[in-house]
């Protein structure tokens, strides 16, 4: 009777299973390394001994160059699947390399730039295949890049594409910084021109008038002391106005002075400057000290300044009233004059708004969330009302 072979024990089965699992893990690691471009060659043992198989395009020097370059590099299948990518390209996408390889290039292109990529992939080998577009990184960041595409062909048949991707983020930042600096320079020059214009129109004329009075005052005093006293009052008014104008212009040269100074004091400065310039009484009423956010205070100051300039140039008023008050949470600035006024709804309303700078003042008010209202009628003066209401605090939940 023939003896049956002994069945393996449980321990032997467990050991054999563990060995198979280890070999499977090793095979999976090898496949992963090949897929990620970490393997240049394989050593295979057979009946004729060990043989070395080198992977196509995986020469070590070439691979080191591609991996260390500052630009992104990748190869695509004809359908756009990424077959290879270096770590620089994965870094642009803020995505692990193993998730980039195997995805499609279209996944990483901003939707509005998909047509640019499509056009590059469809061009012939002798056509320019370089364009700017934007990548969409996995965290939502938009990365401006310069993309160069080369067709990879074998025996005239398209085998895929080679792409080089240059990150333009820093270049764009530098360009934006240069443009911002140029814009600031233009604004500074425009502000200097405006200040020079104000010096000529206001301070220079006021001081010229004061110098004429001072020159003739001794002769006037000898002939008529009453008239001389009136001339002295005019001289005092003009010098006070010129001093107020100069203080206002100095505040313009130091913008922080506008935000650091109490708004009521600034309104007094502007009102006194107007009184000295056009010789009319200006009444300024400030209910109490009002503290505003810097951007709101600047808007109130600028709009009041422009309004009083309009009064001096166009209104022919005999008096002006400036009133700043707080009504509940609302801050309201009112400026009234008894001048000739205008028709805000007439045929020339648009021209008047542009001429008096009302459109600009309205834009300044809207920019800070304030409401501007102008009421006027020919022969009955003009009233400007500027109201700002802070955002109410969110309701407690």
C-alpha positions as a printed Julia matrix, in Angstrom:
397×3 Matrix{Float64}:
   0.0     0.0     0.0
   1.43    3.37   -1.16
   1.9     6.01    1.55
  -0.02    9.33    1.03
   2.11   12.54    1.08
   1.85   14.44    4.33
  -0.37   17.57    4.27
   1.35   20.88    5.14
   0.92   22.03    8.67
  -0.84   25.28    9.6
   2.5    26.9    10.39
   3.86   25.97    6.97
   0.78   27.49    5.27
   1.14   30.71    7.29
   4.84   30.96    6.41
   4.15   30.34    2.72
   1.37   32.97    2.71
   3.68   35.5     4.37
   6.33   34.85    1.73
   3.84   35.38   -1.09
   2.67   38.65    0.49
   6.25   39.89    0.79
   6.91   39.1    -2.89
   3.66   40.85   -3.88
   4.6    43.95   -1.87
   8.03   43.96   -3.5
   6.47   43.73   -6.96
   4.06   46.59   -6.19
   6.94   48.75   -4.92
   8.87   48.03   -8.1
   5.94   48.97  -10.31
   5.4    52.18   -8.33
   9.09   53.09   -8.65
   9.01   52.48  -12.4
   5.83   54.53  -12.75
   7.29   57.47  -10.77
  10.52   57.48  -12.73
  12.69   56.25   -9.85
  14.14   53.27  -11.78
  16.64   53.52  -14.61
  17.27   49.79  -15.19
  16.15   46.29  -14.12
  18.27   43.18  -13.4
  16.39   39.98  -14.36
  17.66   36.48  -13.43
  17.03   33.61  -15.91
  18.39   30.31  -17.17
  21.24   32.12  -18.91
  22.14   34.15  -15.86
  21.37   37.76  -14.95
  20.45   40.28  -17.67
  20.2    44.1   -17.4
  17.29   45.89  -19.1
  17.63   49.7   -19.4
  14.36   51.68  -19.53
  13.94   53.84  -22.65
  14.82   57.55  -22.08
  16.01   56.91  -18.54
  19.69   57.7   -18.88
  20.87   58.89  -15.5
  22.49   62.17  -16.63
  19.46   63.15  -18.65
  17.11   62.28  -15.79
  19.15   64.31  -13.28
  19.03   67.31  -15.6
  15.27   67.06  -15.98
  14.66   66.55  -12.26
  16.9    69.45  -11.17
  15.8    72.06  -13.74
  13.84   75.12  -12.58
  11.12   74.57  -15.17
   8.42   71.96  -15.12
   8.83   69.11  -17.62
   6.35   66.44  -18.66
   5.43   64.09  -21.44
   1.88   63.47  -22.62
   0.18   60.67  -24.45
  -1.7    61.79  -27.61
  -4.92   61.96  -25.55
  -3.36   64.32  -22.97
  -2.63   61.79  -20.21
   0.53   62.72  -18.28
   3.03   59.86  -18.68
   5.91   61.6   -16.91
   6.37   64.8   -14.9
   9.26   66.14  -12.86
   8.9    67.31   -9.3
   9.1    70.99  -10.28
   5.86   70.66  -12.25
   4.19   68.82   -9.36
   5.36   71.64   -7.08
   3.65   74.22   -9.3
   0.42   72.26   -8.92
   0.96   71.79   -5.15
   0.14   68.13   -5.71
   2.06   64.9    -4.97
   3.9    63.63   -8.04
   2.14   60.27   -7.98
  -1.23   62.05   -8.35
   0.01   64.17  -11.26
   1.28   61.22  -13.3
  -1.68   59.42  -14.83
  -3.97   62.47  -14.75
  -4.81   64.48  -17.86
  -3.13   67.81  -18.55
  -6.56   69.42  -19.03
  -7.25   68.83  -15.32
  -4.63   71.43  -14.4
  -5.48   74.17  -16.92
  -7.83   77.04  -16.03
 -11.12   76.51  -17.93
 -10.91   79.8   -19.84
  -7.44   78.79  -21.11
  -8.34   75.29  -22.31
  -8.62   76.58  -25.87
  -5.02   77.85  -25.7
  -3.77   74.39  -24.74
  -5.92   72.8   -27.43
  -4.44   75.12  -30.03
  -0.87   74.3   -28.95
  -1.45   70.55  -29.16
  -2.95   70.83  -32.65
  -0.12   72.85  -34.21
   2.35   71.31  -36.63
   5.95   70.7   -35.62
   7.23   73.73  -37.57
   4.7    76.17  -36.04
   5.26   78.29  -32.94
   3.99   76.26  -29.98
   4.57   78.6   -27.03
   1.92   80.56  -25.16
   1.09   82.03  -21.75
  -1.73   80.44  -19.8
  -2.75   79.76  -16.21
  -2.51   76.5   -14.27
  -5.05   75.7   -11.55
  -3.22   74.22   -8.55
  -4.98   71.76   -6.26
  -5.36   74.4    -3.51
  -7.11   76.83   -5.87
  -4.01   78.94   -6.55
  -3.73   80.26  -10.1
  -0.2    79.92  -11.49
   0.72   81.96  -14.59
   3.09   79.97  -16.8
   4.79   80.04  -20.19
   4.11   76.7   -21.9
   6.23   75.27  -24.71
   4.98   72.17  -26.58
   7.0    69.81  -28.78
   5.45   67.0   -30.8
   7.05   63.59  -30.25
   6.81   61.44  -33.39
   8.11   58.01  -34.33
   8.26   57.24  -38.09
   5.96   60.21  -38.74
   3.29   58.98  -36.34
   2.37   61.14  -33.35
   3.56   59.35  -30.22
   2.9    62.11  -27.69
   4.02   65.57  -26.59
   6.91   66.99  -24.61
   6.09   70.08  -22.52
   8.31   72.6   -20.74
   6.54   74.86  -18.24
   8.12   78.09  -16.91
   6.55   79.63  -13.78
   5.86   83.36  -14.35
   4.6    84.13  -10.83
   7.64   86.14   -9.7
   7.9    87.9   -13.05
   4.24   88.94  -12.8
   4.8    90.2    -9.25
   7.75   92.31  -10.38
   5.72   93.69  -13.29
   2.83   94.55  -10.99
   5.23   96.24   -8.55
   6.69   98.35  -11.37
   3.21   99.34  -12.58
   2.17  100.22   -9.01
   5.29  102.36   -8.58
   4.6   104.15  -11.87
   0.98  104.75  -10.82
   2.13  106.17   -7.48
   4.6   108.45   -9.24
   1.85  109.77  -11.52
  -0.42  110.38   -8.54
   2.34  112.27   -6.7
   3.0   114.45   -9.74
  -0.71  115.16  -10.18
  -1.0   116.06   -6.5
   1.96  118.43   -6.77
   0.4   120.09   -9.8
  -2.88  120.49   -7.92
  -1.08  122.01   -4.92
   0.8   124.38   -7.19
  -2.5   125.38   -8.79
  -4.08  125.96   -5.37
  -1.11  128.04   -4.26
  -1.51  130.24   -7.32
  -5.29  130.54   -7.2
  -5.74  130.99   -3.47
  -2.7   131.94   -1.42
  -0.91  133.95   -4.1
  -3.97  136.07   -4.91
  -4.78  136.58   -1.24
  -1.25  137.71   -0.38
  -1.2   139.97   -3.44
  -4.39  141.67   -2.26
  -2.97  141.96    1.28
   0.23  143.54   -0.06
  -1.75  146.17   -2.01
  -3.74  147.12    1.1
  -0.59  147.28    3.22
   1.08  149.51    0.64
  -1.67  152.15    0.53
  -2.74  151.86    4.19
  -0.47  154.68    5.53
  -1.86  157.19    3.03
  -5.45  156.07    3.67
  -4.92  156.41    7.42
  -3.68  159.99    7.07
  -6.73  161.0     5.08
  -9.49  158.95    6.78
  -8.89  156.93    9.92
 -12.31  155.23    9.68
 -11.46  154.0     6.21
  -8.02  153.06    7.5
  -9.56  150.87   10.21
 -11.7   149.12    7.6
  -8.59  148.53    5.53
  -6.86  147.09    8.59
  -9.79  144.71    9.08
  -9.52  143.66    5.44
  -5.79  143.14    5.85
  -6.32  141.05    8.98
  -8.98  138.97    7.2
  -6.76  138.35    4.2
  -3.75  137.31    6.29
  -5.93  134.97    8.39
  -7.3   133.46    5.2
  -3.84  133.05    3.71
  -2.61  131.41    6.91
  -5.57  129.0     6.86
  -4.92  128.21    3.19
  -1.26  127.5     3.92
  -2.16  125.22    6.83
  -4.58  123.33    4.62
  -1.94  122.93    1.91
   0.59  121.73    4.49
  -1.95  119.13    5.58
  -2.16  118.02    1.94
   1.6   117.49    1.91
   1.35  115.31    5.02
  -1.74  113.1     4.47
  -1.58  111.71    8.01
  -2.44  115.22    9.26
  -5.9   114.84    7.73
  -6.58  111.63    9.64
  -4.8   112.63   12.87
  -6.52  116.02   13.25
 -10.03  116.41   14.64
 -12.54  116.73   11.79
 -14.1   119.82   13.4
 -10.72  121.57   13.38
 -10.24  120.67    9.73
 -13.63  122.15    8.83
 -12.74  125.35   10.68
  -9.5   125.47    8.68
 -11.34  125.16    5.37
 -14.05  127.63    6.4
 -11.54  130.27    7.52
  -9.62  129.85    4.27
 -12.82  130.47    2.26
 -13.74  133.5     4.38
 -10.35  135.04    3.81
 -10.4   134.29    0.09
 -13.84  135.7    -0.89
 -14.62  138.01    2.06
 -17.9   136.44    3.13
 -18.92  135.2     6.6
 -18.61  131.45    7.08
 -20.43  129.93   10.07
 -19.05  126.6    11.25
 -21.01  124.52   13.75
 -19.62  121.28   15.15
 -21.89  119.57   17.69
 -19.1   117.69   19.46
 -15.86  115.89   18.83
 -16.59  113.25   16.23
 -14.16  110.38   15.65
 -14.37  108.7    12.26
 -12.42  105.9    10.58
  -9.49  107.38    8.6
 -10.94  106.7     5.14
 -14.3   108.24    6.14
 -12.64  111.37    7.57
 -10.59  111.83    4.4
 -13.77  111.57    2.28
 -15.59  114.16    4.46
 -12.6   116.51    4.25
 -12.18  116.17    0.47
 -15.88  116.66   -0.28
 -16.07  119.72    2.0
 -12.93  121.13    0.36
 -14.31  120.67   -3.16
 -17.69  122.12   -2.18
 -16.13  125.28   -0.72
 -13.97  125.63   -3.84
 -17.17  125.58   -5.9
 -18.67  128.26   -3.65
 -15.61  130.46   -4.14
 -15.58  130.03   -7.93
 -19.25  129.87   -8.91
 -21.79  130.62   -6.18
 -21.41  134.41   -5.7
 -22.79  133.8    -2.21
 -22.96  136.33    0.64
 -22.78  133.71    3.41
 -21.97  130.04    3.95
 -22.94  127.66    6.73
 -21.06  124.45    7.58
 -22.75  122.09   10.03
 -21.33  118.78   11.32
 -23.52  116.75   13.65
 -24.28  113.25   14.83
 -27.86  112.03   14.54
 -28.07  108.68   16.32
 -25.33  106.59   14.7
 -25.34  108.69   11.55
 -22.73  111.4    10.94
 -24.04  114.26    8.77
 -22.19  117.14    7.13
 -24.28  119.97    5.66
 -22.91  122.87    3.61
 -25.32  125.66    2.62
 -24.83  128.88    0.67
 -27.2   131.63   -0.48
 -25.61  131.99   -3.9
 -27.07  131.83   -7.37
 -27.62  128.07   -7.35
 -28.3   125.92  -10.42
 -30.91  123.55  -11.82
 -29.75  119.98  -11.09
 -32.46  118.57  -13.4
 -32.28  121.04  -16.28
 -30.89  120.6   -19.78
 -27.4   121.48  -18.6
 -27.55  119.27  -15.49
 -24.94  116.8   -16.73
 -22.53  119.56  -17.69
 -23.09  121.25  -14.33
 -22.35  118.04  -12.44
 -19.09  117.66  -14.34
 -18.23  121.37  -14.05
 -18.75  121.46  -10.29
 -17.09  118.1    -9.67
 -20.32  116.6    -8.3
 -19.75  113.27  -10.06
 -16.32  112.95   -8.46
 -17.7   113.85   -5.02
 -20.47  111.29   -5.43
 -17.91  108.62   -6.32
 -15.85  109.55   -3.25
 -18.94  109.21   -1.04
 -20.01  105.89   -2.54
 -16.47  104.5    -2.16
 -16.77  104.75    1.65
 -20.46  103.82    1.89
 -21.74  107.38    2.44
 -24.74  109.07    0.82
 -24.4   112.41   -0.98
 -27.36  114.65   -1.77
 -27.27  118.04   -3.51
 -30.29  120.37   -3.43
 -30.22  123.55   -5.51
 -32.44  125.99   -7.39
 -31.46  128.98   -9.53
 -31.44  132.08   -7.36
 -31.96  130.17   -4.11
 -28.53  128.83   -3.26
 -27.28  125.28   -2.86
 -27.2   122.75   -0.03
 -25.0   119.66    0.07
 -25.68  116.87    2.55
 -23.23  114.04    3.22
 -24.38  111.22    5.53
 -22.4   108.23    6.72
 -23.93  105.46    8.81
 -21.61  102.81   10.31
 -22.47   99.21    9.55
 -24.69   97.93   12.33
 -23.12   95.21   14.5
 -24.22   91.67   13.59
 -27.1    90.36   15.63
 -26.12   87.99   18.4
 -26.98   84.41   17.52
